[in-house]
Structures are given as C-alpha cells and as structure tokens.
Amino acid sequence: MEKRILGNQGLEVSAMGLGCMGMSFGYGPPKDKKEMIQVLRAAVERGITFFDTAEVYGPFINEELVGEALAPFKGEVIIATKFGFRLDPAQGYKIAGQDSTPKNIRKVAEESLGRLGIEVIDLFYQHRVDLSIPIEEVAGTVKDLIQEGKVKHFGLSEAGAANIRKAHAECPVTALQSEYSLWTREPETLIIPTLEELGIGFVPFSPLGKGFLTGKIDGSTSFHETDFRNTTPRFTPEAREKNQALVQVLAQFAMEKEASPAQIALAWLLAQKPWIVPIPGTTKMDRMHENFDAEKLSLSPQEIEQISEASAQIPIQGTRYSAAAMEQLAKS
C-alpha cells in the first residue's frame, strides 16, 4: 500500500489505517480476542502501518488488544491513542466527564504506554477539546512529553479551527482526527482549508458513516442494545430510510466501477487530498480486505466531481450525535 505523510514533522503512514474501536467498544459487546488479533495482524500483512485506539475503548481493553496483536511488529507500525476523559473507577471506569489537565494527560500517557507495550506513543490525540482547560496548556503538556521522549507527535480530535490554530502555535499539530465522509462533509468548509494552510494531516474517522455507506444497513436493521448507534439521530429507522438515497448513489458508481459502495466512499476520500488518511474500522477479515482494496481503485477527476455533486444534492437526515453533543462540538 502507498504511504502518506501526516503533518510537517514527517509522520509516514499507510494511505489508510485501521480504526480499532469497534473490536472492543461502541458497536455491541467486545469481539473475540483471538479473531481480532488475526484481523490486526492480517492488516499488517496487507501493508497497513497505522492503527488507532484509545484508553476509553473498553475502557482499556482495546489498547491491550492492539498492544498484544502488534507486539511482533514493534518499530514497523504507528499506533495512535488518546487522552482527555475522566474515568470513574467507582462506576466501572465509565466516562464521567472530560479531563485534559496536565496531571491526567501524563497519567494516561504512562498507562497507555504500559497497555500498548511500547516505549513511546507515536501519535497522542486529545480525544475531545476540554473547554475548561486552555488548549495552549494541553499542547504545552504534550510538548513536554515529546521533549521527554514519551510521545512523538501531537494530535487533536473534533477540534474547531480556532483551537487548532491556538494548539498548533504552542506545539506543532501533526494530525486532526474528525468525522469526514460523503455523508459528513462539514469539514470541507473551514477545517480542511485550515489544515492545508498549517500543514496538518487529516485522519477521517467513520469514513463509511459508521457502517451506513457500506449499503448493508437499512431502516429494518436492528443493533445490539449496547450499540451507540441506537442513540444517534442519524440512525433512527426513519432517518436510515431517507438516507438510503446516498447509498443508492454510491451503489450506482460501484456497479460502473465493479467495486463496492464502501470502496467508492473510501476512494473518494483518498482522492480529496494527499494528506488525508481514512481509518475505516471493521471486525471482519473480508471487510478489512475489501476496505483496503479501495486504495487500488482509481477514480478520474470527472468521476470524483460526479460523486461529490451527486452526494451534495442529497439532504442527510439526522445529526451525527445527540443535540447536547452537537452543541458541545460547536464550541470546540
């Protein structure tokens, strides 16, 4: 697989990465550990060098899984993890708010290093902007960790343009991780131009719309009771029915290119900028190979424009998070 560079500090990764969250968290019960290790190691064999995890995925068990699976490939792969939440041990380490204090950032760094079984964190993201802590203080703490040799690169997730600029002025930001896909195109307005100006890489999470753009989900699909999509306005049965119009557009292009809708969605993302590295997640071996085969799919400039224009004509129903969460993001 081709390589891409994230940021101005020369972080080289595979053109796509593997989002590991769903193996342990968010989309129902944790999956079988042995099977997930096989998927992770098969991804390395495919040429994937970029893996995304976080302490809150589980919590903790996803980092442990990634660490064990990738232990044979130390020095060959890039592992990104995240800080920024307060986990309450009295409630089974459930998220109990945000915490990007210097003390917690350092605590998470040390514990993540241990769970991942590594000596330095390749890419350390602030998981969400903490409005109670100046972003400059967060960036300064990570800068110290970089100088101490515990972290190599600093990243942000779902940060707005103003906070990206403030953080970058204190400590160079290597990558922003935010949701971006054919049904979440808001970053195109302000975020992508800001990243391009500052020389920051972009790592889209949920590049397949949390599975929706695969064409395997419709209004009648049921999710496990612990699947977070049950609480997402964009995933109500009514919204899923209306949003099928976008999947139909992808299916038409997929038929013409002898590809899958997921591959069209990923190839479109890869074509947007040479410093965009999507991280589709999956727990299935065949889906992993299908997703990464999208890197070989060539879309002409005309096809890219056609896909962009066709998708832009379709109003997407439902917000991607709850109203409270969307309000919080708007302040970030």
C-alpha positions as CSV (number, residue, x, y, z in Angstrom):
1,M,0.0,0.0,0.0
2,E,1.2,3.5,-0.8
3,K,2.4,5.8,2.1
4,R,1.3,9.2,3.0
5,I,2.8,11.9,5.2
6,L,0.8,13.4,8.1
7,G,1.8,16.9,9.2
8,N,5.1,18.8,8.8
9,Q,7.1,16.6,11.2
10,G,7.3,13.7,8.6
11,L,5.0,11.1,10.1
12,E,4.8,8.5,7.4
13,V,1.9,6.0,7.5
14,S,0.0,3.8,5.1
15,A,-2.6,5.6,3.0
16,M,-5.3,4.1,5.1
17,G,-5.2,3.0,8.7
18,L,-7.3,0.6,10.8
19,G,-9.7,2.0,13.4
20,C,-9.8,-0.5,16.2
21,M,-12.5,0.9,18.5
22,G,-15.3,-1.4,17.2
23,M,-13.3,-4.5,18.2
24,S,-13.9,-3.7,21.9
25,F,-16.4,-0.9,22.2
26,G,-19.3,1.1,20.8
27,Y,-20.8,-1.4,18.4
28,G,-22.0,-4.1,20.8
29,P,-20.1,-6.5,23.0
30,P,-16.3,-6.9,22.6
31,K,-15.4,-9.3,19.8
32,D,-13.4,-12.5,20.2
33,K,-9.9,-11.5,21.1
34,K,-8.1,-14.2,19.1
35,E,-10.1,-13.3,16.0
36,M,-9.4,-9.6,16.4
37,I,-5.7,-10.4,16.7
38,Q,-5.9,-12.3,13.5
39,V,-7.5,-9.3,11.7
40,L,-5.0,-6.8,13.1
41,R,-2.0,-9.0,12.0
42,A,-3.6,-9.6,8.6
43,A,-3.8,-5.8,8.2
44,V,-0.1,-5.5,8.8
45,E,0.5,-8.2,6.1
46,R,-1.6,-6.0,3.8
47,G,0.8,-3.1,4.3
48,I,-1.2,-1.2,6.9
49,T,1.1,0.6,9.3
50,F,-1.3,2.9,11.1
51,F,-3.6,1.7,13.9
52,D,-6.0,3.8,16.0
53,T,-7.1,3.1,19.6
54,A,-7.9,5.0,22.9
55,E,-7.9,4.3,26.6
56,V,-11.7,4.7,26.7
57,Y,-12.4,2.0,24.2
58,G,-13.5,-0.7,26.6
59,P,-12.2,1.0,28.6
60,F,-8.6,-0.1,28.4
61,I,-9.1,-3.5,26.7
62,N,-8.7,-2.1,23.2
63,E,-5.3,-0.7,23.9
64,E,-4.4,-4.1,25.5
65,L,-5.6,-5.9,22.4
66,V,-3.8,-3.6,20.0
67,G,-0.6,-3.9,22.1
68,E,-0.7,-7.7,22.1
69,A,-1.6,-8.0,18.4
70,L,1.1,-5.6,17.2
71,A,3.9,-6.7,19.6
72,P,5.7,-8.7,16.8
73,F,5.8,-5.5,14.7
74,K,7.4,-3.0,17.0
75,G,9.2,-0.3,15.0
76,E,7.2,-1.2,11.9
77,V,3.8,0.2,12.8
78,I,2.4,3.5,14.0
79,I,0.0,3.4,17.0
80,A,-2.2,6.4,17.8
81,T,-4.0,6.6,21.1
82,K,-5.9,9.4,23.0
83,F,-6.4,11.2,26.3
84,G,-9.0,13.6,27.6
85,F,-11.7,11.9,29.6
86,R,-12.2,11.3,33.3
87,L,-12.9,7.6,34.0
88,D,-14.7,6.8,37.3
89,P,-13.4,3.6,39.0
90,A,-16.5,3.6,41.2
91,Q,-18.7,3.1,38.1
92,G,-16.6,0.5,36.3
93,Y,-14.4,3.2,34.7
94,K,-17.3,4.8,32.8
95,I,-16.7,8.2,31.3
96,A,-17.5,10.8,33.9
97,G,-16.7,13.9,32.0
98,Q,-13.6,15.5,30.4
99,D,-10.2,15.8,31.9
100,S,-7.3,17.3,29.9
101,T,-5.4,18.6,33.0
102,P,-1.7,18.2,32.7
103,K,-1.8,15.6,35.5
104,N,-4.3,13.4,33.7
105,I,-2.6,13.8,30.3
106,R,0.6,12.5,32.0
107,K,-1.2,9.7,33.8
108,V,-2.9,8.5,30.6
109,A,0.4,8.6,28.7
110,E,2.1,6.4,31.2
111,E,-0.8,3.9,31.5
112,S,-1.2,3.7,27.7
113,L,2.5,3.0,27.2
114,G,2.1,0.1,29.6
115,R,-1.0,-1.3,28.0
116,L,0.4,-1.0,24.5
117,G,3.7,-2.4,25.5
118,I,5.7,0.4,23.8
119,E,8.3,2.9,24.8
120,V,6.9,5.9,23.0
121,I,3.4,6.9,21.8
122,D,3.6,7.6,18.1
123,L,0.6,9.9,17.9
124,F,-1.2,11.2,21.0
125,Y,-4.6,12.9,20.4
126,Q,-6.7,15.0,22.7
127,H,-9.9,12.9,22.3
128,R,-12.2,16.0,22.6
129,V,-11.5,19.6,23.3
130,D,-11.8,20.3,27.0
131,L,-13.4,23.7,27.3
132,S,-12.3,24.0,31.0
133,I,-8.6,23.8,30.1
134,P,-6.9,26.3,27.8
135,I,-5.8,24.4,24.6
136,E,-2.4,26.0,24.9
137,E,-1.9,24.3,28.3
138,V,-2.9,21.0,26.7
139,A,-0.5,21.5,23.8
140,G,2.3,22.6,26.2
141,T,1.9,19.4,28.3
142,V,2.1,17.2,25.2
143,K,5.1,19.3,24.0
144,D,6.8,18.4,27.3
145,L,6.1,14.7,26.8
146,I,7.6,14.9,23.3
147,Q,10.7,16.5,24.7
148,E,10.9,13.7,27.4
149,G,10.7,11.1,24.7
150,K,7.4,9.6,25.7
151,V,5.4,10.9,22.7
152,K,6.4,11.6,19.1
153,H,3.5,13.5,17.6
154,F,0.6,15.6,18.9
155,G,-2.9,15.3,17.5
156,L,-6.4,16.8,18.1
157,S,-9.8,15.2,17.5
158,E,-13.0,17.1,16.5
159,A,-11.4,20.5,17.3
160,G,-12.6,23.7,15.6
161,A,-10.4,25.9,13.5
162,A,-9.6,28.4,16.2
163,N,-8.5,25.8,18.7
164,I,-6.4,24.1,16.0
165,R,-4.6,27.4,15.5
166,K,-4.0,28.0,19.2
167,A,-2.7,24.5,19.8
168,H,-0.5,24.5,16.7
169,A,1.1,27.7,17.8
170,E,2.2,26.1,21.1
171,C,3.1,22.6,19.8
172,P,3.0,21.6,16.1
173,V,-0.1,19.5,15.5
174,T,0.6,16.5,13.3
175,A,-2.9,15.4,12.6
176,L,-6.6,16.2,13.2
177,Q,-8.9,13.3,13.6
178,S,-12.5,14.1,12.9
179,E,-15.5,12.6,11.2
180,Y,-15.5,13.1,7.5
181,S,-17.2,11.1,4.7
182,L,-19.7,11.5,1.9
183,W,-22.5,12.0,4.5
184,T,-20.5,14.2,6.8
185,R,-18.9,16.9,4.7
186,E,-18.9,19.8,7.1
187,P,-15.0,19.8,7.4
188,E,-14.7,20.9,3.8
189,T,-15.9,24.5,4.7
190,L,-13.3,25.6,7.2
191,I,-11.4,22.7,8.7
192,I,-9.7,21.3,5.6
193,P,-8.5,24.8,4.4
194,T,-7.1,25.4,7.9
195,L,-5.3,22.1,7.9
196,E,-3.9,22.8,4.5
197,E,-2.7,26.2,5.5
198,L,-1.0,25.0,8.6
199,G,0.4,21.7,7.2
200,I,-1.6,19.4,9.4
201,G,-2.7,15.9,8.3
202,F,-6.3,14.8,8.4
203,V,-7.4,11.4,9.7
204,P,-11.1,10.9,9.0
205,F,-12.8,8.5,11.4
206,S,-16.1,6.8,10.4
207,P,-15.2,7.2,6.7
208,L,-18.0,4.8,6.0
209,G,-20.6,6.6,8.0
210,K,-20.5,4.2,11.0
211,G,-21.2,1.4,8.5
212,F,-24.1,3.0,6.7
213,L,-22.2,3.7,3.5
214,T,-21.5,0.0,3.0
215,G,-25.1,-0.4,1.9
216,K,-25.6,-3.2,4.5
217,I,-27.8,-1.1,6.8
218,D,-31.4,0.0,6.1
219,G,-34.5,1.0,8.1
220,S,-35.2,-2.5,9.3
221,T,-31.7,-3.2,10.6
222,S,-31.5,-3.8,14.4
223,F,-28.5,-3.1,16.6
224,H,-27.3,-4.7,19.8
225,E,-28.6,-2.9,22.9
226,T,-25.1,-1.6,23.7
227,D,-24.5,-0.3,20.1
228,F,-24.2,3.5,20.4
229,R,-26.0,3.9,17.0
230,N,-29.2,3.3,18.9
231,T,-28.9,6.8,20.4
232,T,-27.8,8.6,17.3
233,P,-30.5,10.7,15.4
234,R,-28.9,9.8,12.1
235,F,-29.6,6.2,12.8
236,T,-33.3,6.3,13.7
237,P,-35.2,3.9,11.3
238,E,-36.8,6.9,9.6
239,A,-33.5,8.6,9.0
240,R,-32.0,5.4,7.7
241,E,-34.8,5.0,5.2
242,K,-34.4,8.6,3.9
243,N,-30.6,8.4,3.8
244,Q,-30.7,5.3,1.5
245,A,-30.7,7.8,-1.3
246,L,-27.0,8.4,-0.7
247,V,-26.2,4.7,-0.7
248,Q,-28.1,4.3,-4.0
249,V,-25.7,7.0,-5.5
250,L,-22.7,5.0,-4.3
251,A,-24.2,1.7,-5.5
252,Q,-24.6,3.2,-9.0
253,F,-21.0,4.3,-9.2
254,A,-19.9,1.0,-7.6
255,M,-21.7,-1.0,-10.3
256,E,-20.0,1.0,-13.0
257,K,-16.5,0.5,-11.4
258,E,-17.1,-3.1,-10.5
259,A,-16.5,-2.2,-6.8
260,S,-18.5,-2.0,-3.6
261,P,-20.2,1.2,-2.2
262,A,-17.7,1.1,0.6
263,Q,-14.8,1.1,-1.8
264,I,-16.2,4.1,-3.7
265,A,-16.7,6.0,-0.5
266,L,-13.1,5.4,0.6
267,A,-11.6,6.0,-2.8
268,W,-13.4,9.3,-3.0
269,L,-11.9,10.3,0.4
270,L,-8.4,9.3,-0.6
271,A,-8.8,11.5,-3.7
272,Q,-9.6,14.7,-1.8
273,K,-6.1,15.5,-0.5
274,P,-2.8,13.6,-0.5
275,W,-2.5,14.2,3.3
276,I,-5.9,12.6,4.1
277,V,-5.6,9.1,5.8
278,P,-9.0,7.4,6.5
279,I,-9.2,4.8,9.3
280,P,-12.1,2.5,8.5
281,G,-12.9,0.1,11.3
282,T,-14.1,-3.5,11.0
283,T,-14.1,-6.7,12.9
284,K,-14.4,-8.9,9.9
285,M,-11.5,-10.2,7.8
286,D,-13.3,-10.0,4.5
287,R,-14.4,-6.4,5.2
288,M,-10.9,-5.4,6.1
289,H,-9.6,-6.7,2.8
290,E,-12.5,-5.1,0.9
291,N,-11.8,-1.7,2.6
292,F,-8.1,-1.7,1.9
293,D,-8.6,-2.8,-1.7
294,A,-10.2,0.7,-2.2
295,E,-6.7,2.1,-2.3
296,K,-6.2,0.4,-5.7
297,L,-9.5,1.9,-7.1
298,S,-8.7,4.7,-9.4
299,L,-11.3,7.5,-9.8
300,S,-10.9,10.0,-12.5
301,P,-11.3,13.7,-11.7
302,Q,-14.6,13.7,-13.6
303,E,-15.8,10.7,-11.5
304,I,-14.8,12.4,-8.3
305,E,-16.6,15.5,-9.2
306,Q,-19.7,13.5,-10.2
307,I,-19.7,11.7,-6.9
308,S,-19.3,15.0,-5.0
309,E,-22.1,16.7,-6.9
310,A,-24.5,13.8,-6.6
311,S,-24.0,13.4,-2.9
312,A,-24.2,17.1,-2.3
313,Q,-27.8,17.0,-3.7
314,I,-29.0,14.6,-1.1
315,P,-30.0,16.2,2.3
316,I,-28.8,13.9,5.1
317,Q,-31.4,13.3,7.7
318,G,-30.4,13.4,11.4
319,T,-27.4,14.8,13.2
320,R,-24.5,12.5,13.9
321,Y,-24.7,12.9,17.7
322,S,-27.3,14.0,20.2
323,A,-28.3,17.7,20.3
324,A,-26.2,18.2,23.5
325,A,-23.1,16.6,22.0
326,M,-23.5,18.6,18.8
327,E,-23.8,21.8,20.9
328,Q,-20.6,20.8,22.7
329,L,-18.7,20.2,19.4
330,A,-19.9,23.5,18.1
331,K,-17.9,25.2,20.9
332,S,-14.8,23.1,20.3
